[in-house]
């Protein structure tokens, strides 16, 4: 049985290393669904409190914490990132380009 889109998103998200971030669009592109960044965002929102899915490491293409409202406490996403030594200022990742983790470049296989 094949995995649904959300399950595939979660498998990719689980690969994001601590101290790095990625974007909704980069995950969508990796999964062969370029243009489906919003669906990746919905998947992150639907992940709920599953601590195996580091949803806090997925941000928009400009490094903004657009998903922060889905963490229960609007400061939790920022706090989780800062605990990984990622600097956030005005809801935006600082040093964004240096922290980007692109699954297309980082993961060997596209079996997700």
N, C-alpha and C positions, 0 to 999 in steps of 0.2 A: 504494500500500500504506500502510495507516495505521500510525502509530507505536505501539509498546507502551507500557505505563504507565511503565516505568523510563526509556525514552527521553524521554518527555514530562517526567518529573521532572527529568532531567538538563538539558533545555533551559531549564526555569525556573531551576534552581539556577545555571546559568551566567550568569544575569542579575543575581544578587545582587551589588550593588556592594561593593567593598573597604570595610572599616570598618563594614559593616552586617551584620545577622544576620536570619534568618527561622526559622520553626518548621516541623516536619514537617506539622503540621495546617494551617498557612496554605498550604503548597504543595498539599496534598491538596484543600483547599477550592477553590483557584484552578483546579485540574484537574477540578472537578466531582465529586470523590470524597470529599466531607466524611465524616469517620469513618474514612478510610484513612491516618491518620498513620503507623501502623505499617508499612504498605506503602512509604511514602516513606522511612522509616528503613531498610527492607530495601534499597531502591534505593541509598541513600547508602552502605550497607555494601558492596553489590555493585559500586559504582563503583571500588573498588580504588584503585589508584594513578594513576588518570587525573587528571592535574594540571589539566585543563580544567574539571573539576567541583569547585567549592569546597565540598566536603562539610563542611569545618570551620565554615562559616557557617550550618549548619542545626542547630538545637538543639531541645530540647523546649519545651513551652508555658510553662514556668517559667524558661527561660533556662539550664537545666542542661545540661552537656556529657555527655549520656547516650550519645553515640556514640563517646566517646574511646577505648574499648577496641578499636575497629576500625581504628585508625590505626597499628598495629604497636607504637608507643611510646605509652604512656598519657599522656605529656605533650605529644605532638606537636600535638594539636588546640588545646590551650591556647596553645602557642608560636606556632602559625599565627595565631590570633586576636590575640594580643598584638603580633605583628609588624604588625598592621593597627590598632594603638592601641586595641584592645578590651580592657578590663580584666576579668580573670577572678579571682574570689576564691572559694575552696572549691568549685571546679568549677562556678561559676555566673557568668553574664554580669552585670557591674555596669552600671547605667544601662540596663537591658534595654529598657524602653519607648521610650527615645529612639533606640535603635539598630534597632528592628524595621523590617524591610522586608516589607511585605505586597504580594505580587504582584497581588492583586485591586485594590489601589489604585494600584500603581506601573506595572503593565504595561497598555498600551492594549487589546491584543487577547488573546483566549483561544484562539488558534490552535494552542496546544501540545497 
